[in-house]
Amino acid sequence: MSNAAALVVIPTYDEAENLPPLVARILALPVTVDILVVDDSSPDGTADLARELSREFEGRVHLLLRAGKRGLGTAYLDGFRWGLERGYPVFVQMDADFSHDPERVPALLAALDTADLAIGSRYTPGGGTRHWGVFRKVLSRGGSLYARILLGLPVSDVTGGFKAWRAEMLCRLGLDFVRSNGYCFQVEMTHRAFRNGARIREVPIVFADRRVGQSKMSGAIFLEAIWRVPLLALRKDS
């Protein structure tokens, strides 16, 4: 088992340009964390870079390579299982494209002093977005409000994907029963945490557009959230 305070789980697909500077920024933080890159066999060589980083930062950076593009949700679930098997007490999940500011990782970890789940929130006081058009703002806020109302969640940013978890809470969620894999994955995980009595805190963040590379958002991912959220409200296995 590592002596790190947390495992930062980062799913990747074609993030070769972003990964090295992101890893450097995270490892320079004033907290001791390890990094797990969960790569879906990126054709741009992201996994090869992750291997190089694991040699450069031995014991601090790890690679979990998966065959084929299997999606964000399963990447996080596989990363959580990997870390739980190795005894990490705390997990951070974040994007690889700098839309989640690594400098906010310490604040998320600090929030776990009094919480089981800390959510980096765009919609709590002090949070926000940068370089977003009106349509994207409406879509994001509308999606979060839609899920919040249907599921009765006391959370401002239901769709936020920058989170910190206590390992004990992840173990209580029933990871094998999580069905969402796209945009709705974040909603389902927060919903499961709430249903399992999690103490949830929101930490303000400013979400920015990716610096380089292509967005992974698609119409299919958005449509999944539309029909799956009502099903979450009816399910009893969480």
Buried (B, 14 or more C-beta within 10 A) or exposed (E): EBEBBBBBBBBBBBBBBBBBEBBEBBBEBEBEBBBBBBBBEBEBBBBEBBBBBBEEBEEBBBBBBBEEEBBBBBBBBBBBBBBBEEEBBBBBBBBBBBBBBBEBBBBBBBBBEEBBBBBBBBBBEEBBBEEBEEEEEEBBBEBBBBBBEBBEBEBBBBBBBBBBBBBEBBEBBEBEEBBBBBBBBBBBBBBBBBBBEBBBBBBBBBBBBBEEBEEBEEEEBBEBBEEBBEEBEEBEEB
